[in-house]
Amino acid sequence: MDLSSYYHLIFISLALTLSTVIFLITQSKSKYKTRQRLPPGPPGWPIVGNLLQIANSGKPFFQHVRELLPKYGPIFTLKMGSRTMIVVSSAHLAHELLIEKGQLFASRPPETPTRTVFSCDKFTVNAALYGPVWRSLRRNMVQNGLSNTRLKEFKNVRDVALDKLVEKIKAEAQKENGLVYVLKNARFAVFCILLNMCFGLEMSEETVEKIDHMMKEVLITVSPRIDDFLPILSPLFSKQRKEAAAVRKKQIETLRPYIEQRRAILRAGLASDPTATPFSYLDTLFDLPIEGRRSGPTEPEIVTLCSEYLNGGTDTTATAIEWAIGRLIESPFMQTRLVDEIRAVVGARPVREADLDNMPYLHAFVKELLRKHPPTYLSLTHAVTEPATLGGYDIPTGCNVELFLPGISEDPKLWTNPENFDPERFLSGGEDADITGVRGIRMIPFGAGRRICPGLSMATIHVNLLIARLVQEFEWRAFPEGGNIDFTEKLEFTVVMKNSLRAKVIPRVY
């Protein structure tokens, strides 16, 4: 052990000792306070609670949730250092949380110091506290950035990106003896679409890769650290805070030229750059009125909002495509049925957006995909605006309320054979589900209620269109030939396949 590590251990020991003393003093005074009735949960250690049990297990967090559900039921508490986490995993509790008491549970808990740097103190649609800033940002994104009318304006952008994706896969397959990586290619295509929708600019492949690399760096930087749960240890992480500040600076410097380029085009008139799109999400941000503020977003805030737009729709969609191709390889019958439906609707020409409405099996397949493989297993964290109750338990302000989606979409009380991947359940099976949660909660891959994902419509278009085009253009087979698909999960930015899917493709002949 080097000297630096030795001193770090001494510091941690002293910090935990001091924390224990403070904890015991606080506990001795607690008899004078009204005791809160929190949901049950596993026992933990003083100060750290369940944090070390989970952090040192080597398992993804969602696996812990799966294991705790049978013992503690559909609502339980985890003490994660200084944070209290309440996990909810049933349809009736989700309905109480998101619909019946939606306004009470519509806020967000305090962010970590690192996340605060990147969110400009919660100045994003997803992170903002429930209030005027959130209303301004969400209204703008939904009405001006992601409305059906705006989405249709980018139809040609999607068509071009899909054509490029097909050529990219063909080139990779030719070079690699028919083998391609699914997630990497899907992610690149989706990111290209979102960059164009965000900035309204045509970008080279090199530029796309540069921005993509920077965005991944941001996501890695904001990943949870132990000092996020034990702030008393924050002096040990000064190096990481400096690194985060450097990444934030790089993020601003990377996106600033494209923000200024778009601003210059708008000032000169769109005719000044024939390659620019008539509209972009960025256009809505330059002079966006914010309730309670005299001025619109600052440049760092614009960078943050553009980054949110890009990150929110990239990994989630690409992850869905990887799981979809895995399921189609596993079931040649599903793949054949999907191909037959596509051919019956469009013949030999490429699938386009307008064709999707005439493909019921595709829609059933995608709905089953989102039921069985939601991109994230825990929806974005909720918090109460004032002390509340849920399922008869107390929910204090400041705690993290986490919604475990598979607990709903895999509930045998709601679904027939929920462990099976079966698109037929939405056709002849007689089962159905409103993924928005408006007509009841059975599966909510995009959340529900006031904080439902604003990109729901865009995501479903992208997932349906990408799957249709990839299946139309290629036959997908396992690698090695005849092997089984490994559906083991792991947590990255989303829940992806533990072993990134590499598949064999054979171009279809028409």
C-alpha positions as CSV (number, residue, x, y, z in Angstrom):
1,M,0.0,0.0,0.0
2,D,1.5,3.4,-0.9
3,L,1.6,6.3,1.5
4,S,-1.2,8.2,-0.2
5,S,-3.6,5.2,0.1
6,Y,-2.6,4.8,3.7
7,Y,-3.5,8.4,4.5
8,H,-6.8,8.0,2.6
9,L,-7.7,5.0,4.8
10,I,-6.9,7.0,8.0
11,F,-9.0,9.8,6.7
12,I,-11.9,7.5,5.9
13,S,-11.7,5.9,9.4
14,L,-11.7,9.3,11.1
15,A,-14.6,10.5,9.0
16,L,-16.7,7.4,9.7
17,T,-15.9,7.6,13.4
18,L,-16.9,11.3,13.5
19,S,-20.0,10.4,11.5
20,T,-20.9,7.6,13.9
21,V,-20.7,10.0,16.9
22,I,-22.9,12.5,15.1
23,F,-25.3,9.7,14.2
24,L,-25.6,8.4,17.8
25,I,-26.2,12.0,19.1
26,T,-28.9,12.5,16.5
27,Q,-30.5,9.1,17.4
28,S,-30.5,10.0,21.0
29,K,-32.6,13.1,20.2
30,S,-34.9,11.3,17.8
31,K,-37.3,10.3,20.7
32,Y,-38.4,13.9,20.8
33,K,-39.3,13.9,17.1
34,T,-42.3,12.4,15.4
35,R,-41.2,9.0,14.1
36,Q,-41.8,8.5,10.3
37,R,-43.3,5.3,9.1
38,L,-41.1,4.5,6.2
39,P,-41.6,1.3,4.1
40,P,-39.7,-1.8,5.3
41,G,-36.3,-2.6,4.0
42,P,-33.1,-4.6,4.7
43,P,-31.1,-3.8,7.8
44,G,-28.0,-1.7,7.2
45,W,-25.0,-0.3,9.1
46,P,-25.0,3.1,10.9
47,I,-24.1,6.0,8.6
48,V,-23.6,4.0,5.5
49,G,-26.9,2.1,5.6
50,N,-27.2,-0.4,2.8
51,L,-24.7,1.4,0.6
52,L,-21.7,-0.9,1.0
53,Q,-23.8,-4.0,0.8
54,I,-24.9,-2.9,-2.6
55,A,-21.7,-1.2,-3.8
56,N,-19.5,-4.2,-3.0
57,S,-21.7,-7.0,-4.3
58,G,-20.6,-6.8,-7.9
59,K,-24.3,-7.0,-9.0
60,P,-26.1,-4.3,-10.9
61,F,-28.5,-2.3,-8.8
62,F,-31.6,-3.6,-10.6
63,Q,-30.6,-7.2,-9.6
64,H,-30.7,-6.2,-5.9
65,V,-34.2,-4.8,-6.4
66,R,-35.3,-8.1,-8.0
67,E,-33.9,-10.0,-5.0
68,L,-35.5,-7.8,-2.4
69,L,-39.0,-7.7,-3.9
70,P,-40.1,-11.2,-2.8
71,K,-39.0,-10.4,0.8
72,Y,-40.1,-6.8,1.3
73,G,-42.9,-6.4,-1.2
74,P,-43.8,-3.8,-3.8
75,I,-42.5,-0.8,-1.8
76,F,-39.3,-0.9,0.4
77,T,-36.7,1.4,1.7
78,L,-32.9,1.4,1.2
79,K,-30.6,3.7,3.2
80,M,-27.8,4.7,0.9
81,G,-25.5,6.8,3.1
82,S,-27.0,10.2,3.6
83,R,-29.8,9.4,1.1
84,T,-33.0,7.6,1.6
85,M,-34.3,5.6,-1.4
86,I,-37.8,4.2,-1.6
87,V,-38.3,1.7,-4.4
88,V,-41.8,1.2,-5.9
89,S,-42.6,-1.8,-8.1
90,S,-46.4,-2.4,-8.5
91,A,-49.0,-1.0,-10.8
92,H,-51.4,0.2,-8.1
93,L,-48.6,2.0,-6.3
94,A,-47.3,3.5,-9.5
95,H,-50.9,4.7,-10.3
96,E,-51.1,6.3,-6.8
97,L,-47.6,7.9,-7.3
98,L,-47.9,9.1,-10.9
99,I,-51.6,9.7,-11.4
100,E,-53.6,10.1,-8.2
101,K,-50.8,12.1,-6.4
102,G,-48.9,13.1,-9.5
103,Q,-48.5,16.7,-8.5
104,L,-47.1,15.8,-5.1
105,F,-44.6,13.4,-6.6
106,A,-43.6,15.5,-9.6
107,S,-40.4,17.0,-8.3
108,R,-36.8,15.7,-8.3
109,P,-34.5,15.1,-5.3
110,P,-31.3,17.1,-4.7
111,E,-28.6,16.4,-7.3
112,T,-25.0,15.4,-6.7
113,P,-22.5,18.3,-7.0
114,T,-21.1,16.9,-10.2
115,R,-24.5,16.5,-11.8
116,T,-25.3,20.1,-10.8
117,V,-22.4,21.4,-12.7
118,F,-23.6,19.6,-15.9
119,S,-27.3,20.5,-15.4
120,C,-26.6,24.2,-14.7
121,D,-28.2,23.7,-11.3
122,K,-31.1,21.6,-12.6
123,F,-31.8,23.7,-15.6
124,T,-33.1,20.8,-17.8
125,V,-36.5,19.2,-18.5
126,N,-35.6,16.0,-16.7
127,A,-33.8,17.4,-13.7
128,A,-35.7,20.6,-12.9
129,L,-37.7,20.9,-9.7
130,Y,-41.4,20.9,-10.2
131,G,-42.2,24.6,-10.8
132,P,-42.0,27.5,-13.3
133,V,-38.6,26.7,-14.8
134,W,-39.6,23.1,-15.4
135,R,-43.0,24.2,-17.0
136,S,-41.2,26.6,-19.3
137,L,-38.6,24.1,-20.5
138,R,-41.0,21.2,-20.9
139,R,-43.6,23.3,-22.7
140,N,-41.0,24.4,-25.1
141,M,-39.6,20.9,-25.8
142,V,-43.0,19.3,-26.2
143,Q,-44.8,22.0,-28.2
144,N,-41.9,23.5,-30.2
145,G,-39.3,20.7,-30.3
146,L,-41.0,17.3,-30.3
147,S,-44.6,17.9,-31.5
148,N,-45.9,15.7,-34.3
149,T,-45.7,18.6,-36.7
150,R,-42.0,19.2,-35.9
151,L,-41.2,15.5,-36.1
152,K,-42.7,15.3,-39.6
153,E,-40.3,18.1,-40.7
154,F,-37.4,15.8,-40.2
155,K,-38.7,12.9,-42.2
156,N,-36.1,13.4,-44.9
157,V,-33.4,13.5,-42.2
158,R,-34.5,10.1,-40.9
159,D,-34.6,8.7,-44.4
160,V,-31.1,9.8,-45.2
161,A,-29.7,8.5,-41.9
162,L,-31.3,5.1,-42.5
163,D,-29.9,4.9,-46.0
164,K,-26.5,5.7,-44.6
165,L,-27.0,3.1,-41.9
166,V,-27.8,0.4,-44.4
167,E,-24.6,1.2,-46.4
168,K,-22.6,1.3,-43.2
169,I,-23.7,-2.1,-42.2
170,K,-23.1,-3.5,-45.7
171,A,-19.5,-2.1,-45.6
172,E,-18.8,-3.5,-42.2
173,A,-20.3,-6.9,-43.1
174,Q,-18.2,-7.1,-46.3
175,K,-15.1,-6.3,-44.3
176,E,-15.8,-8.6,-41.4
177,N,-17.1,-11.7,-43.2
178,G,-20.8,-10.8,-42.7
179,L,-20.5,-9.8,-39.1
180,V,-21.7,-6.5,-37.6
181,Y,-22.1,-4.9,-34.1
182,V,-25.7,-4.0,-33.7
183,L,-25.6,-1.5,-30.9
184,K,-22.7,0.5,-32.3
185,N,-24.3,1.0,-35.7
186,A,-27.8,1.7,-34.3
187,R,-26.4,4.3,-31.9
188,F,-24.5,6.1,-34.7
189,A,-27.6,6.3,-36.9
190,V,-29.8,7.7,-34.1
191,F,-27.2,10.2,-33.0
192,C,-26.9,11.5,-36.5
193,I,-30.7,12.1,-36.6
194,L,-30.7,13.8,-33.3
195,L,-27.8,16.0,-34.1
196,N,-29.5,17.3,-37.2
197,M,-32.8,17.8,-35.3
198,C,-31.0,19.6,-32.5
199,F,-28.7,21.9,-34.5
200,G,-30.2,21.9,-37.9
201,L,-26.8,21.4,-39.5
202,E,-25.3,18.9,-41.8
203,M,-22.3,17.3,-40.1
204,S,-19.5,15.0,-41.3
205,E,-19.0,11.5,-39.9
206,E,-15.8,12.7,-38.2
207,T,-17.8,15.6,-36.5
208,V,-20.5,13.2,-35.4
209,E,-18.0,10.9,-33.8
210,K,-16.2,13.7,-32.1
211,I,-19.4,15.0,-30.5
212,D,-20.6,11.5,-29.7
213,H,-17.3,10.8,-27.9
214,M,-17.6,13.9,-25.8
215,M,-21.2,13.1,-24.9
216,K,-20.1,9.6,-23.7
217,E,-17.4,11.3,-21.6
218,V,-20.1,13.4,-19.9
219,L,-22.3,10.4,-19.1
220,I,-19.3,8.6,-17.6
221,T,-18.3,11.7,-15.5
222,V,-21.8,12.0,-14.0
223,S,-22.0,8.3,-13.0
224,P,-22.6,7.9,-9.2
225,R,-19.6,7.9,-6.9
226,I,-19.5,7.0,-3.2
227,D,-19.1,10.6,-2.1
228,D,-22.4,11.3,-3.7
229,F,-23.9,9.2,-0.9
230,L,-21.4,10.1,1.8
231,P,-20.6,13.8,1.3
232,I,-18.2,13.7,4.3
233,L,-15.8,11.8,2.0
234,S,-15.9,14.5,-0.6
235,P,-12.3,15.8,0.2
236,L,-11.0,12.5,-1.1
237,F,-12.4,13.2,-4.5
238,S,-11.0,16.6,-5.3
239,K,-9.2,15.2,-8.3
240,Q,-12.4,13.8,-9.7
241,R,-14.1,17.2,-9.2
242,K,-11.3,18.9,-11.2
243,E,-11.7,16.3,-13.9
244,A,-15.5,16.9,-14.1
245,A,-14.9,20.6,-14.4
246,A,-12.5,19.9,-17.3
247,V,-15.1,17.7,-19.0
248,R,-17.7,20.4,-18.6
249,K,-15.4,22.9,-20.2
250,K,-14.7,20.5,-23.0
251,Q,-18.5,20.0,-23.5
252,I,-19.1,23.7,-23.8
253,E,-16.2,24.2,-26.2
254,T,-17.2,21.3,-28.3
255,L,-20.8,22.5,-28.8
256,R,-20.3,26.2,-28.9
257,P,-19.2,26.4,-32.6
258,Y,-22.4,24.7,-33.8
259,I,-24.6,26.9,-31.6
260,E,-22.9,29.9,-33.1
261,Q,-23.0,28.5,-36.6
262,R,-26.8,28.0,-36.3
263,R,-27.2,31.5,-34.8
264,A,-25.3,33.0,-37.7
265,I,-27.5,31.2,-40.2
266,L,-30.7,32.4,-38.6
267,R,-29.4,36.0,-38.7
268,A,-28.3,35.8,-42.3
269,G,-31.4,33.9,-43.4
270,L,-31.8,30.2,-44.1
271,A,-31.0,30.8,-47.8
272,S,-27.4,31.5,-46.7
273,D,-26.8,27.8,-46.1
274,P,-28.8,25.4,-48.4
275,T,-27.7,22.4,-46.3
276,A,-29.3,23.7,-43.1
277,T,-32.8,22.5,-42.1
278,P,-35.6,25.1,-41.9
279,F,-36.0,24.4,-38.1
280,S,-34.0,22.9,-35.2
281,Y,-34.6,22.5,-31.5
282,L,-31.8,25.0,-30.9
283,D,-33.8,27.7,-32.6
284,T,-36.4,27.5,-29.8
285,L,-33.7,28.1,-27.1
286,F,-32.1,31.4,-28.1
287,D,-34.8,33.6,-26.8
288,L,-36.9,31.2,-24.8
289,P,-38.9,33.0,-22.1
290,I,-38.5,31.4,-18.7
291,E,-41.1,32.0,-16.0
292,G,-39.7,34.0,-13.2
293,R,-36.6,35.2,-15.2
294,R,-36.0,38.4,-17.2
295,S,-33.7,36.7,-19.7
296,G,-33.6,33.5,-21.7
297,P,-31.0,30.7,-21.3
298,T,-27.3,31.5,-21.1
299,E,-24.8,29.8,-23.3
300,P,-23.9,27.2,-20.7
301,E,-27.6,26.5,-20.2
302,I,-28.2,26.2,-24.0
303,V,-25.3,23.6,-24.1
304,T,-27.0,21.7,-21.2
305,L,-30.4,21.7,-22.9
306,C,-28.9,20.5,-26.3
307,S,-27.0,17.8,-24.4
308,E,-30.1,16.6,-22.7
309,Y,-31.9,16.5,-26.1
310,L,-29.1,14.4,-27.6
311,N,-28.5,12.0,-24.6
312,G,-32.2,11.5,-23.9
313,G,-32.9,9.9,-27.3
314,T,-29.7,8.2,-28.3
315,D,-28.8,5.3,-26.0
316,T,-32.4,4.5,-25.1
317,T,-33.3,4.0,-28.8
318,A,-30.1,2.2,-29.7
319,T,-30.5,-0.2,-26.8
320,A,-34.0,-1.1,-27.9
321,I,-32.7,-2.0,-31.4
322,E,-30.1,-4.3,-29.9
323,W,-32.7,-6.2,-27.9
324,A,-35.0,-6.3,-30.9
325,I,-32.4,-7.8,-33.2
326,G,-31.6,-10.4,-30.5
327,R,-35.2,-11.4,-30.3
328,L,-35.6,-11.7,-34.1
329,I,-32.5,-13.9,-34.3
330,E,-33.9,-16.0,-31.5
331,S,-37.2,-16.4,-33.3
332,P,-36.8,-16.9,-37.1
333,F,-40.6,-17.1,-37.2
334,M,-41.0,-13.6,-35.9
335,Q,-38.4,-12.3,-38.3
336,T,-40.1,-14.0,-41.3
337,R,-43.5,-12.7,-40.2
338,L,-42.2,-9.2,-40.0
339,V,-40.5,-9.4,-43.4
340,D,-43.7,-10.7,-45.0
341,E,-45.7,-7.8,-43.5
342,I,-43.2,-5.3,-44.7
343,R,-43.1,-6.7,-48.2
344,A,-46.9,-6.8,-48.4
345,V,-47.1,-3.1,-47.5
346,V,-44.2,-1.6,-49.5
347,G,-43.0,-4.2,-51.9
348,A,-39.3,-3.7,-52.8
349,R,-39.0,0.0,-52.1
350,P,-37.5,1.1,-48.8
351,V,-39.8,1.4,-45.8
352,R,-40.7,5.0,-45.0
353,E,-42.4,6.6,-42.1
354,A,-45.9,6.8,-43.6
355,D,-45.9,3.0,-44.1
356,L,-45.7,2.2,-40.4
357,D,-49.4,2.7,-39.7
358,N,-50.1,-0.3,-41.9
359,M,-47.9,-2.7,-40.0
360,P,-49.8,-4.1,-37.0
361,Y,-47.3,-7.0,-36.3
362,L,-44.4,-4.5,-36.2
363,H,-46.3,-2.4,-33.7
364,A,-47.1,-5.5,-31.6
365,F,-43.5,-6.5,-31.7
366,V,-42.3,-3.1,-30.6
367,K,-44.8,-2.9,-27.8
368,E,-43.7,-6.4,-26.5
369,L,-40.1,-5.2,-26.9
370,L,-40.8,-2.2,-24.6
371,R,-42.6,-4.4,-22.1
372,K,-39.9,-7.0,-21.9
373,H,-36.8,-4.7,-22.4
374,P,-37.5,-1.1,-21.3
375,P,-34.3,0.8,-22.0
376,T,-34.1,1.7,-18.3
377,Y,-35.4,-0.5,-15.5
378,L,-35.7,2.4,-13.1
379,S,-37.5,5.5,-14.4
380,L,-36.1,8.9,-13.6
381,T,-36.2,9.5,-9.9
382,H,-39.2,11.3,-8.4
383,A,-39.4,13.4,-5.2
384,V,-42.3,14.9,-3.3
385,T,-42.9,18.6,-3.1
386,E,-44.1,18.3,0.5
387,P,-44.3,15.3,2.9
388,A,-46.7,12.8,1.5
389,T,-47.8,9.2,1.9
390,L,-47.7,6.3,-0.6
391,G,-49.2,2.9,0.1
392,G,-49.9,4.0,3.7
393,Y,-46.2,4.8,4.3
394,D,-44.6,8.2,4.9
395,I,-42.6,9.8,2.1
396,P,-40.4,12.6,3.3
397,T,-39.1,15.4,1.2
398,G,-35.6,15.0,-0.3
399,C,-35.7,11.3,-0.6
400,N,-35.4,9.4,-3.9
401,V,-38.5,7.7,-5.1
402,E,-37.5,5.0,-7.6
403,L,-40.0,3.2,-9.9
404,F,-38.9,-0.3,-10.9
405,L,-40.5,-0.9,-14.2
406,P,-40.1,-4.7,-14.6
407,G,-42.0,-5.1,-11.4
408,I,-45.0,-3.9,-13.4
409,S,-44.4,-5.2,-16.9
410,E,-43.5,-8.7,-15.6
411,D,-46.2,-9.0,-13.0
412,P,-48.1,-12.3,-13.5
413,K,-51.2,-10.7,-12.0
414,L,-51.3,-8.3,-15.0
415,W,-49.8,-10.5,-17.8
416,T,-50.2,-14.0,-19.1
417,N,-46.8,-15.8,-19.1
418,P,-45.0,-12.5,-18.6
419,E,-41.6,-14.3,-18.8
420,N,-42.3,-15.1,-22.5
421,F,-41.5,-12.7,-25.4
422,D,-44.7,-12.9,-27.3
423,P,-45.9,-10.1,-29.6
424,E,-49.1,-12.1,-30.3
425,R,-50.4,-11.1,-26.9
426,F,-51.2,-7.7,-28.4
427,L,-52.9,-9.2,-31.4
428,S,-54.9,-12.4,-31.0
429,G,-54.0,-12.8,-27.4
430,G,-56.5,-10.1,-26.2
431,E,-54.0,-8.3,-24.0
432,D,-53.3,-4.6,-24.4
433,A,-51.6,-1.8,-22.6
434,D,-51.5,2.0,-23.0
435,I,-47.8,2.8,-22.7
436,T,-48.6,6.4,-21.6
437,G,-50.5,5.1,-18.5
438,V,-53.5,7.3,-19.3
439,R,-55.9,4.3,-19.5
440,G,-54.4,2.4,-16.7
441,I,-50.9,1.2,-15.8
442,R,-49.6,-2.1,-17.0
443,M,-46.3,-1.1,-18.7
444,I,-44.8,2.4,-18.7
445,P,-41.4,2.3,-20.4
446,F,-41.5,6.1,-20.7
447,G,-43.0,6.8,-17.3
448,A,-46.4,8.4,-16.9
449,G,-48.1,11.5,-15.5
450,R,-46.6,14.9,-15.3
451,R,-43.0,13.8,-15.8
452,I,-43.7,11.3,-18.6
453,C,-40.8,11.3,-21.1
454,P,-41.4,14.2,-23.6
455,G,-39.7,12.2,-26.3
456,L,-42.1,9.3,-26.3
457,S,-43.5,10.0,-29.8
458,M,-40.1,10.5,-31.3
459,A,-38.7,7.3,-29.7
460,T,-41.5,5.1,-30.9
461,I,-41.1,6.4,-34.5
462,H,-37.4,5.8,-34.4
463,V,-37.6,2.3,-32.9
464,N,-40.3,1.2,-35.4
465,L,-38.6,2.7,-38.4
466,L,-35.1,1.3,-37.6
467,I,-36.4,-2.2,-36.9
468,A,-38.5,-2.2,-40.1
469,R,-35.7,-1.0,-42.3
470,L,-33.0,-3.3,-40.8
471,V,-35.3,-6.3,-41.2
472,Q,-36.3,-5.3,-44.7
473,E,-32.7,-5.0,-45.8
474,F,-31.0,-7.9,-44.0
475,E,-31.6,-11.4,-42.7
476,W,-30.2,-11.5,-39.2
477,R,-28.5,-14.7,-37.9
478,A,-26.7,-15.7,-34.7
479,F,-22.9,-15.7,-34.5
480,P,-21.5,-18.3,-34.2
481,E,-24.0,-19.9,-36.6
482,G,-26.6,-21.9,-34.7
483,G,-25.6,-20.4,-31.4
484,N,-28.0,-19.1,-28.8
485,I,-28.5,-15.4,-28.0
486,D,-27.3,-14.4,-24.5
487,F,-30.0,-12.2,-23.0
488,T,-28.1,-11.5,-19.8
489,E,-28.4,-7.8,-18.8
490,K,-25.9,-5.3,-17.6
491,L,-26.2,-1.7,-16.7
492,E,-24.4,1.0,-18.7
493,F,-26.2,4.2,-19.5
494,T,-29.1,2.0,-20.2
495,V,-29.7,-1.8,-19.6
496,V,-27.9,-3.4,-22.5
497,M,-26.8,-7.0,-23.4
498,K,-24.0,-8.1,-21.2
499,N,-22.1,-9.3,-24.3
500,S,-22.6,-6.7,-27.0
501,L,-24.6,-8.3,-29.8
502,R,-22.5,-9.2,-32.9
503,A,-24.7,-10.8,-35.6
504,K,-24.3,-12.2,-39.1
505,V,-26.2,-10.3,-41.8
506,I,-27.2,-11.5,-45.2
507,P,-28.6,-8.8,-47.6
508,R,-32.1,-9.7,-48.8
509,V,-32.8,-10.0,-52.5
510,Y,-35.9,-8.5,-54.0
